[in-house]
Amino acid sequence: MNFKDLIDKYKKGIASEEEIKIIEQEIEKFEAIEEFLDDNIELDFISTIEKKQDNNDFEKIQKGVNKRLRKVALTSVAIVLTLLFSIFYIISPLVDSMYYNPNKTSVGNEVKDLVYDLRVFTELNLPGYYLSFPTHAENMGFGKYNIYLGRTKQLTQERDIVNMKIERGRLFSSDKSLYPEHFVYFPTYTNPESFDEESIERNNERVMNHLIQLNPVSYVASYLTFERDLTMEELYQLQWDYSVRFIWAGIRTESEEETYKTITGFSLENNSGVQPYTPDAKRYPAFNYYEWLDGKHTFSNQAKAYELHYKSLLKYMIDREETVLTLEGMPTKYEYYKSALDYVEENGVNTFGVLVFANPEDLIELVENGPVENFGIDEVMASKRYIYW
């Protein structure tokens, strides 16, 4: 019987006394050798390997370990890069697509949607202003945008820059309002119940006295409300009859019974839009009415262009519900655009008042001889700009 068999019998408890004695003597001998080694030899794992293996074997082990480490490191880097790529090039664009994206070009070719959106908003809602440089959106990722809006005041040519931040379809901060200031505009139209004939006459007399005292070369911005609504043909005729600049026309979009009315209209100047690019001409006819009028400038065609243009502006905003809810933040305003289009489709496009620029003498002539019910002075410059001859 060999020693291994003895060990097995010893472990199972079936060894004889003589066999147990032999095994225990061997164990004592092993313990004595182990104690001697612990006391006299310094064990070193690496040196032991070096003694048992030649240099080539050790280099192979070292290369194998390094190779595995490189593989683990490269795999980790690849995983991190894949995650970053997924976050910024898959997840972020997916989030962008779920909310208002001002950098899309879905409205017209070449020009981003933001330009059209702000151009139409400005023309409809801000008499005397037009969209200017810079107007762009910086994509911050995940539905967030940093927007810069440039707008210019027509009378003074002063440019205003507004910075807005949009986060997932919501305007959450802006250094200035989309509306540059609080305008009185046309008080006898917006709130007619607050004015009677006597108070209107007193106001007109006070404004007229101020106008008469102005320097003759002064240049005035004035809001005029008409005695009755004018058709587009009548408006165009009025433009021909008087030497004033007709800048913007307000359009009646609600019945006279409404106690407080919303004001929208369209520009009578600087209607170049964002040429040479415009939205779908079939969907929005006369979006740029100078382009629509090319070669057919008649009174009836001019009036038709005005009508089509204003309706196209309303249709555009109705088609851009997400834009209205994001930039204006008012569901009621979107409903207004729809009701306004319904109103003008049924009752025609008629103007209740206009914004004009003129020197005092020409403005006085229009107020005294034209169909003006009420007027006010918005701003006065010392002189008209750009006098060359």
PASEZA-720090 format. One record per residue (C-alpha): residue number from 1; residue in one letter; chain; z negated, y negated, x negated. Coordinates in steps of 0.05 Angstrom, whole numbers, plus 5000, padded with zeros to 4 digits. Example, Ala and Ser with C-alpha at 12.3 -4.5 7.8 and 13.67 -1.06 7.14 Angstrom:
% PASEZA-720090
node k 1 r a c A w 4844 v 5090 u 4754
node k 2 r s c A w 4857 v 5021 u 4727
This chain:
% PASEZA-720090
node k 1 r m c A w 5000 v 5000 u 5000
node k 2 r n c A w 5019 v 4932 u 4973
node k 3 r f c A w 4976 v 4869 u 4973
node k 4 r k c A w 5013 v 4838 u 5032
node k 5 r d c A w 4994 v 4898 u 5076
node k 6 r l c A w 4922 v 4892 u 5053
node k 7 r i c A w 4922 v 4819 u 5074
node k 8 r d c A w 4949 v 4836 u 5143
node k 9 r k c A w 4895 v 4889 u 5153
node k 10 r y c A w 4842 v 4839 u 5129
node k 11 r k c A w 4867 v 4786 u 5179
node k 12 r k c A w 4866 v 4837 u 5235
node k 13 r g c A w 4796 v 4862 u 5217
node k 14 r i c A w 4816 v 4935 u 5205
node k 15 r a c A w 4809 v 4937 u 5129
node k 16 r s c A w 4761 v 4986 u 5097
node k 17 r e c A w 4701 v 4964 u 5056
node k 18 r e c A w 4737 v 4979 u 4992
node k 19 r e c A w 4799 v 4940 u 5015
node k 20 r i c A w 4757 v 4880 u 5037
node k 21 r k c A w 4724 v 4880 u 4968
node k 22 r i c A w 4792 v 4879 u 4933
node k 23 r i c A w 4818 v 4821 u 4976
node k 24 r e c A w 4755 v 4778 u 4970
node k 25 r q c A w 4756 v 4787 u 4894
node k 26 r e c A w 4828 v 4761 u 4894
node k 27 r i c A w 4808 v 4701 u 4938
node k 28 r e c A w 4752 v 4683 u 4889
node k 29 r k c A w 4801 v 4687 u 4832
node k 30 r f c A w 4851 v 4640 u 4869
node k 31 r e c A w 4795 v 4590 u 4885
node k 32 r a c A w 4774 v 4589 u 4812
node k 33 r i c A w 4846 v 4575 u 4790
node k 34 r e c A w 4855 v 4520 u 4843
node k 35 r e c A w 4790 v 4486 u 4820
node k 36 r f c A w 4814 v 4488 u 4748
node k 37 r l c A w 4881 v 4456 u 4766
node k 38 r d c A w 4847 v 4400 u 4806
node k 39 r d c A w 4801 v 4383 u 4748
node k 40 r n c A w 4852 v 4386 u 4691
node k 41 r i c A w 4924 v 4372 u 4716
node k 42 r e c A w 4948 v 4305 u 4749
node k 43 r l c A w 4998 v 4325 u 4801
node k 44 r d c A w 5058 v 4279 u 4813
node k 45 r f c A w 5107 v 4297 u 4867
node k 46 r i c A w 5167 v 4263 u 4835
node k 47 r s c A w 5153 v 4289 u 4764
node k 48 r t c A w 5144 v 4359 u 4792
node k 49 r i c A w 5212 v 4354 u 4824
node k 50 r e c A w 5240 v 4329 u 4759
node k 51 r k c A w 5211 v 4389 u 4722
node k 52 r k c A w 5238 v 4439 u 4772
node k 53 r q c A w 5306 v 4408 u 4782
node k 54 r d c A w 5356 v 4381 u 4734
node k 55 r n c A w 5381 v 4309 u 4737
node k 56 r n c A w 5443 v 4325 u 4777
node k 57 r d c A w 5402 v 4356 u 4834
node k 58 r f c A w 5357 v 4294 u 4837
node k 59 r e c A w 5417 v 4247 u 4840
node k 60 r k c A w 5446 v 4287 u 4897
node k 61 r i c A w 5380 v 4281 u 4936
node k 62 r q c A w 5377 v 4206 u 4922
node k 63 r k c A w 5449 v 4195 u 4944
node k 64 r g c A w 5437 v 4235 u 5007
node k 65 r v c A w 5376 v 4194 u 5025
node k 66 r n c A w 5413 v 4128 u 5011
node k 67 r k c A w 5472 v 4151 u 5053
node k 68 r r c A w 5428 v 4166 u 5112
node k 69 r l c A w 5392 v 4099 u 5104
node k 70 r r c A w 5459 v 4062 u 5104
node k 71 r k c A w 5481 v 4099 u 5166
node k 72 r v c A w 5417 v 4081 u 5203
node k 73 r a c A w 5423 v 4008 u 5182
node k 74 r l c A w 5496 v 4003 u 5202
node k 75 r t c A w 5482 v 4037 u 5269
node k 76 r s c A w 5426 v 3987 u 5282
node k 77 r v c A w 5470 v 3927 u 5266
node k 78 r a c A w 5526 v 3954 u 5310
node k 79 r i c A w 5478 v 3962 u 5368
node k 80 r v c A w 5452 v 3891 u 5360
node k 81 r l c A w 5523 v 3863 u 5355
node k 82 r t c A w 5545 v 3902 u 5416
node k 83 r l c A w 5486 v 3875 u 5455
node k 84 r l c A w 5501 v 3804 u 5434
node k 85 r f c A w 5575 v 3812 u 5451
node k 86 r s c A w 5557 v 3841 u 5519
node k 87 r i c A w 5509 v 3784 u 5534
node k 88 r f c A w 5555 v 3726 u 5514
node k 89 r y c A w 5624 v 3754 u 5528
node k 90 r i c A w 5612 v 3799 u 5588
node k 91 r i c A w 5547 v 3782 u 5624
node k 92 r s c A w 5552 v 3706 u 5614
node k 93 r p c A w 5624 v 3700 u 5640
node k 94 r l c A w 5605 v 3745 u 5698
node k 95 r v c A w 5548 v 3698 u 5716
node k 96 r d c A w 5595 v 3638 u 5708
node k 97 r s c A w 5644 v 3669 u 5758
node k 98 r m c A w 5589 v 3675 u 5811
node k 99 r y c A w 5577 v 3599 u 5814
node k 100 r y c A w 5614 v 3533 u 5810
node k 101 r n c A w 5654 v 3533 u 5746
node k 102 r p c A w 5681 v 3463 u 5729
node k 103 r n c A w 5723 v 3491 u 5672
node k 104 r k c A w 5768 v 3534 u 5716
node k 105 r t c A w 5840 v 3513 u 5727
node k 106 r s c A w 5849 v 3541 u 5797
node k 107 r v c A w 5868 v 3476 u 5831
node k 108 r g c A w 5928 v 3455 u 5789
node k 109 r n c A w 5961 v 3474 u 5724
node k 110 r e c A w 5935 v 3448 u 5657
node k 111 r v c A w 5881 v 3403 u 5685
node k 112 r k c A w 5811 v 3432 u 5696
node k 113 r d c A w 5782 v 3434 u 5766
node k 114 r l c A w 5727 v 3384 u 5747
node k 115 r v c A w 5778 v 3328 u 5737
node k 116 r y c A w 5808 v 3338 u 5807
node k 117 r d c A w 5739 v 3347 u 5839
node k 118 r l c A w 5710 v 3283 u 5811
node k 119 r r c A w 5775 v 3244 u 5820
node k 120 r v c A w 5777 v 3261 u 5895
node k 121 r f c A w 5702 v 3249 u 5904
node k 122 r t c A w 5707 v 3181 u 5870
node k 123 r e c A w 5767 v 3158 u 5910
node k 124 r l c A w 5738 v 3180 u 5977
node k 125 r n c A w 5667 v 3153 u 5967
node k 126 r l c A w 5666 v 3097 u 5915
node k 127 r p c A w 5707 v 3035 u 5933
node k 128 r g c A w 5728 v 2996 u 5871
node k 129 r y c A w 5718 v 3054 u 5821
node k 130 r y c A w 5765 v 3104 u 5790
node k 131 r l c A w 5755 v 3165 u 5745
node k 132 r s c A w 5765 v 3152 u 5671
node k 133 r f c A w 5751 v 3182 u 5602
node k 134 r p c A w 5710 v 3221 u 5585
node k 135 r t c A w 5708 v 3274 u 5640
node k 136 r h c A w 5693 v 3343 u 5615
node k 137 r a c A w 5643 v 3400 u 5621
node k 138 r e c A w 5608 v 3436 u 5563
node k 139 r n c A w 5595 v 3509 u 5580
node k 140 r m c A w 5524 v 3527 u 5560
node k 141 r g c A w 5530 v 3599 u 5586
node k 142 r f c A w 5501 v 3636 u 5645
node k 143 r g c A w 5526 v 3587 u 5697
node k 144 r k c A w 5499 v 3525 u 5661
node k 145 r y c A w 5542 v 3464 u 5645
node k 146 r n c A w 5531 v 3397 u 5612
node k 147 r i c A w 5579 v 3349 u 5647
node k 148 r y c A w 5602 v 3280 u 5625
node k 149 r l c A w 5635 v 3236 u 5678
node k 150 r g c A w 5670 v 3171 u 5661
node k 151 r r c A w 5684 v 3120 u 5716
node k 152 r t c A w 5711 v 3049 u 5711
node k 153 r k c A w 5698 v 2990 u 5757
node k 154 r q c A w 5765 v 2960 u 5776
node k 155 r l c A w 5743 v 2888 u 5781
node k 156 r t c A w 5709 v 2882 u 5712
node k 157 r q c A w 5739 v 2943 u 5677
node k 158 r e c A w 5668 v 2962 u 5657
node k 159 r r c A w 5663 v 3036 u 5643
node k 160 r d c A w 5602 v 3077 u 5662
node k 161 r i c A w 5587 v 3146 u 5633
node k 162 r v c A w 5544 v 3194 u 5673
node k 163 r n c A w 5513 v 3257 u 5644
node k 164 r m c A w 5497 v 3313 u 5693
node k 165 r k c A w 5470 v 3383 u 5683
node k 166 r i c A w 5489 v 3440 u 5730
node k 167 r e c A w 5453 v 3506 u 5732
node k 168 r r c A w 5481 v 3563 u 5773
node k 169 r g c A w 5512 v 3521 u 5828
node k 170 r r c A w 5458 v 3468 u 5830
node k 171 r l c A w 5457 v 3397 u 5803
node k 172 r f c A w 5386 v 3396 u 5774
node k 173 r s c A w 5387 v 3334 u 5730
node k 174 r s c A w 5428 v 3271 u 5720
node k 175 r d c A w 5415 v 3208 u 5680
node k 176 r k c A w 5449 v 3168 u 5736
node k 177 r s c A w 5469 v 3181 u 5808
node k 178 r l c A w 5539 v 3201 u 5827
node k 179 r y c A w 5536 v 3138 u 5869
node k 180 r p c A w 5532 v 3080 u 5819
node k 181 r e c A w 5490 v 3034 u 5861
node k 182 r h c A w 5470 v 3020 u 5932
node k 183 r f c A w 5528 v 2987 u 5967
node k 184 r v c A w 5523 v 2948 u 6031
node k 185 r y c A w 5598 v 2959 u 6041
node k 186 r f c A w 5614 v 2946 u 6114
node k 187 r p c A w 5548 v 2934 u 6152
node k 188 r t c A w 5580 v 2915 u 6219
node k 189 r y c A w 5617 v 2982 u 6218
node k 190 r t c A w 5563 v 3028 u 6193
node k 191 r n c A w 5508 v 2999 u 6238
node k 192 r p c A w 5540 v 2956 u 6293
node k 193 r e c A w 5479 v 2956 u 6337
node k 194 r s c A w 5443 v 2912 u 6286
node k 195 r f c A w 5493 v 2856 u 6294
node k 196 r d c A w 5514 v 2812 u 6352
node k 197 r e c A w 5569 v 2759 u 6353
node k 198 r e c A w 5521 v 2703 u 6337
node k 199 r s c A w 5491 v 2737 u 6276
node k 200 r i c A w 5560 v 2755 u 6250
node k 201 r e c A w 5584 v 2684 u 6258
node k 202 r r c A w 5523 v 2657 u 6221
node k 203 r n c A w 5534 v 2707 u 6164
node k 204 r n c A w 5607 v 2689 u 6158
node k 205 r e c A w 5592 v 2615 u 6156
node k 206 r r c A w 5541 v 2625 u 6101
node k 207 r v c A w 5588 v 2667 u 6059
node k 208 r m c A w 5645 v 2618 u 6071
node k 209 r n c A w 5603 v 2559 u 6047
node k 210 r h c A w 5588 v 2597 u 5983
node k 211 r l c A w 5661 v 2615 u 5974
node k 212 r i c A w 5684 v 2543 u 5982
node k 213 r q c A w 5637 v 2521 u 5926
node k 214 r l c A w 5665 v 2570 u 5876
node k 215 r n c A w 5709 v 2548 u 5819
node k 216 r p c A w 5782 v 2554 u 5842
node k 217 r v c A w 5799 v 2602 u 5785
node k 218 r s c A w 5741 v 2648 u 5802
node k 219 r y c A w 5758 v 2720 u 5821
node k 220 r v c A w 5721 v 2751 u 5879
node k 221 r a c A w 5710 v 2822 u 5904
node k 222 r s c A w 5700 v 2820 u 5979
node k 223 r y c A w 5689 v 2871 u 6034
node k 224 r l c A w 5726 v 2854 u 6099
node k 225 r t c A w 5714 v 2886 u 6167
node k 226 r f c A w 5770 v 2878 u 6219
node k 227 r e c A w 5764 v 2855 u 6291
node k 228 r r c A w 5796 v 2921 u 6311
node k 229 r d c A w 5820 v 2981 u 6273
node k 230 r l c A w 5888 v 2974 u 6241
node k 231 r t c A w 5941 v 3028 u 6236
node k 232 r m c A w 5970 v 3044 u 6168
node k 233 r e c A w 6033 v 3005 u 6185
node k 234 r e c A w 5991 v 2944 u 6204
node k 235 r l c A w 5952 v 2951 u 6140
node k 236 r y c A w 6014 v 2953 u 6098
node k 237 r q c A w 6042 v 2892 u 6134
node k 238 r l c A w 5977 v 2855 u 6120
node k 239 r q c A w 5985 v 2871 u 6046
node k 240 r w c A w 6053 v 2838 u 6047
node k 241 r d c A w 6029 v 2776 u 6085
node k 242 r y c A w 5973 v 2754 u 6039
node k 243 r s c A w 5967 v 2741 u 5964
node k 244 r v c A w 5906 v 2784 u 5953
node k 245 r r c A w 5897 v 2852 u 5920
node k 246 r f c A w 5881 v 2905 u 5971
node k 247 r i c A w 5839 v 2955 u 5931
node k 248 r w c A w 5810 v 3006 u 5980
node k 249 r a c A w 5815 v 3021 u 6054
node k 250 r g c A w 5758 v 3050 u 6095
node k 251 r i c A w 5780 v 3099 u 6149
node k 252 r r c A w 5747 v 3109 u 6217
node k 253 r t c A w 5724 v 3181 u 6221
node k 254 r e c A w 5672 v 3177 u 6276
node k 255 r s c A w 5671 v 3149 u 6346
node k 256 r e c A w 5644 v 3080 u 6360
node k 257 r e c A w 5585 v 3111 u 6397
node k 258 r e c A w 5556 v 3138 u 6331
node k 259 r t c A w 5496 v 3095 u 6313
node k 260 r y c A w 5505 v 3103 u 6238
node k 261 r k c A w 5572 v 3121 u 6207
node k 262 r t c A w 5591 v 3152 u 6141
node k 263 r i c A w 5642 v 3114 u 6099
node k 264 r t c A w 5702 v 3146 u 6065
node k 265 r g c A w 5771 v 3119 u 6050
node k 266 r f c A w 5825 v 3118 u 5997
node k 267 r s c A w 5850 v 3075 u 5940
node k 268 r l c A w 5907 v 3026 u 5951
node k 269 r e c A w 5915 v 3017 u 5876
node k 270 r n c A w 5911 v 3060 u 5814
node k 271 r n c A w 5933 v 3120 u 5854
node k 272 r s c A w 5964 v 3154 u 5794
node k 273 r g c A w 5916 v 3212 u 5800
node k 274 r v c A w 5919 v 3258 u 5740
node k 275 r q c A w 5994 v 3255 u 5728
node k 276 r p c A w 6036 v 3292 u 5709
node k 277 r y c A w 5993 v 3345 u 5741
node k 278 r t c A w 5976 v 3348 u 5815
node k 279 r p c A w 5950 v 3402 u 5862
node k 280 r d c A w 5995 v 3442 u 5908
node k 281 r a c A w 6042 v 3391 u 5940
node k 282 r k c A w 6051 v 3435 u 6002
node k 283 r r c A w 5977 v 3442 u 6013
node k 284 r y c A w 5962 v 3369 u 5995
node k 285 r p c A w 6023 v 3327 u 6012
node k 286 r a c A w 6024 v 3257 u 5982
node k 287 r f c A w 5963 v 3273 u 5939
node k 288 r n c A w 5997 v 3223 u 5894
node k 289 r y c A w 6031 v 3179 u 5944
node k 290 r y c A w 6073 v 3140 u 5893
node k 291 r e c A w 6104 v 3206 u 5873
node k 292 r w c A w 6115 v 3224 u 5946
node k 293 r l c A w 6147 v 3156 u 5959
node k 294 r d c A w 6196 v 3161 u 5901
node k 295 r g c A w 6261 v 3130 u 5925
node k 296 r k c A w 6240 v 3119 u 5997
node k 297 r h c A w 6197 v 3056 u 5998
node k 298 r t c A w 6198 v 3032 u 6070
node k 299 r f c A w 6143 v 3006 u 6115
node k 300 r s c A w 6143 v 3070 u 6157
node k 301 r n c A w 6144 v 3115 u 6096
node k 302 r q c A w 6089 v 3075 u 6062
node k 303 r a c A w 6046 v 3082 u 6124
node k 304 r k c A w 6062 v 3156 u 6127
node k 305 r a c A w 6043 v 3164 u 6054
node k 306 r y c A w 5975 v 3131 u 6067
node k 307 r e c A w 5962 v 3178 u 6125
node k 308 r l c A w 5982 v 3241 u 6088
node k 309 r h c A w 5944 v 3220 u 6026
node k 310 r y c A w 5878 v 3209 u 6062
node k 311 r k c A w 5884 v 3275 u 6100
node k 312 r s c A w 5900 v 3311 u 6035
node k 313 r l c A w 5837 v 3284 u 6003
node k 314 r l c A w 5796 v 3310 u 6060
node k 315 r k c A w 5831 v 3378 u 6059
node k 316 r y c A w 5818 v 3383 u 5985
node k 317 r m c A w 5743 v 3373 u 5994
node k 318 r i c A w 5742 v 3422 u 6051
node k 319 r d c A w 5776 v 3474 u 6007
node k 320 r r c A w 5725 v 3460 u 5953
node k 321 r e c A w 5662 v 3476 u 5991
node k 322 r e c A w 5627 v 3501 u 5928
node k 323 r t c A w 5643 v 3435 u 5893
node k 324 r v c A w 5614 v 3393 u 5950
node k 325 r l c A w 5551 v 3435 u 5954
node k 326 r t c A w 5541 v 3432 u 5879
node k 327 r l c A w 5559 v 3360 u 5862
node k 328 r e c A w 5537 v 3325 u 5925
node k 329 r g c A w 5482 v 3375 u 5943
node k 330 r m c A w 5488 v 3361 u 6018
node k 331 r p c A w 5513 v 3414 u 6067
node k 332 r t c A w 5517 v 3357 u 6118
node k 333 r k c A w 5568 v 3321 u 6075
node k 334 r y c A w 5612 v 3383 u 6074
node k 335 r e c A w 5608 v 3387 u 6150
node k 336 r y c A w 5625 v 3313 u 6152
node k 337 r y c A w 5690 v 3324 u 6113
node k 338 r k c A w 5711 v 3377 u 6164
node k 339 r s c A w 5693 v 3333 u 6224
node k 340 r a c A w 5728 v 3273 u 6192
node k 341 r l c A w 5793 v 3312 u 6185
node k 342 r d c A w 5788 v 3335 u 6257
node k 343 r y c A w 5777 v 3263 u 6280
node k 344 r v c A w 5837 v 3233 u 6244
node k 345 r e c A w 5882 v 3291 u 6265
node k 346 r e c A w 5865 v 3275 u 6337
node k 347 r n c A w 5859 v 3198 u 6334
node k 348 r g c A w 5903 v 3179 u 6275
node k 349 r v c A w 5887 v 3148 u 6208
node k 350 r n c A w 5862 v 3077 u 6223
node k 351 r t c A w 5824 v 3029 u 6179
node k 352 r f c A w 5763 v 2990 u 6199
node k 353 r g c A w 5760 v 2948 u 6135
node k 354 r v c A w 5782 v 2939 u 6064
node k 355 r l c A w 5758 v 2919 u 5995
node k 356 r v c A w 5800 v 2863 u 5966
node k 357 r f c A w 5803 v 2822 u 5901
node k 358 r a c A w 5825 v 2750 u 5905
node k 359 r n c A w 5813 v 2679 u 5882
node k 360 r p c A w 5773 v 2636 u 5931
node k 361 r e c A w 5833 v 2600 u 5961
node k 362 r d c A w 5872 v 2663 u 5978
node k 363 r l c A w 5811 v 2698 u 6005
node k 364 r i c A w 5795 v 2639 u 6050
node k 365 r e c A w 5866 v 2640 u 6077
node k 366 r l c A w 5860 v 2715 u 6094
node k 367 r v c A w 5792 v 2706 u 6128
node k 368 r e c A w 5814 v 2646 u 6169
node k 369 r n c A w 5882 v 2672 u 6190
node k 370 r g c A w 5878 v 2748 u 6187
node k 371 r p c A w 5845 v 2798 u 6235
node k 372 r v c A w 5777 v 2792 u 6200
node k 373 r e c A w 5712 v 2799 u 6239
node k 374 r n c A w 5662 v 2799 u 6182
node k 375 r f c A w 5664 v 2791 u 6106
node k 376 r g c A w 5618 v 2789 u 6047
node k 377 r i c A w 5621 v 2774 u 5973
node k 378 r d c A w 5605 v 2834 u 5929
node k 379 r e c A w 5617 v 2805 u 5860
node k 380 r v c A w 5647 v 2743 u 5827
node k 381 r m c A w 5680 v 2736 u 5759
node k 382 r a c A w 5693 v 2669 u 5724
node k 383 r s c A w 5767 v 2685 u 5723
node k 384 r k c A w 5817 v 2740 u 5737
node k 385 r r c A w 5827 v 2784 u 5675
node k 386 r y c A w 5890 v 2787 u 5633
node k 387 r i c A w 5921 v 2718 u 5645
node k 388 r y c A w 5984 v 2715 u 5602
node k 389 r w c A w 6029 v 2664 u 5635
